[in-house]
Amino acid sequence: MKVLCCGDFHIRASAPRYRIDDYYAVQKEKIMWIMDLAYHEDCSLILQPGDFFDSHTVPNRVVADYVGLS
C-alpha cells in the first residue's frame, strides 16, 4: 500500500502579509498537485497530520471550495 504524507496546509481566505501573488489560487493549486500526485502514484491513502485550515474561523466558502475537490 502506498501512502502519501504531507504537512500543515494552513489554508486561509486572505493572503499573508507580503504575498503579492494570488495566494488563494496558489494554495489551491498546491492541494490539487498533491491530489494528482497521489492519483498518479496510485496511493491508497493521503495522510495530512497537521492543520488543514489556518484557523477555526475560516469562511464557509473556503471550506466549501476544498470539500468538493477530487
JOJO-V422537 format. One line per field, one symbol per residue. ss: DSSP state (2 for helix, 1 for strand, 0 for the rest). burial: b if it has 24 or more other ideal C-beta (glycine too) atoms within 12 Angstrom, else e. Layout:
ss = ???
burial = ???
//
This chain:
ss = 0011110000100000000000222222222222222222000011110000100000022222222000
burial = eeeeeeeeeebbeeeeeeeeeeebeebeeebeebeeebeeeeeeebeeeeebbeeeebeeebeeebeebe
//
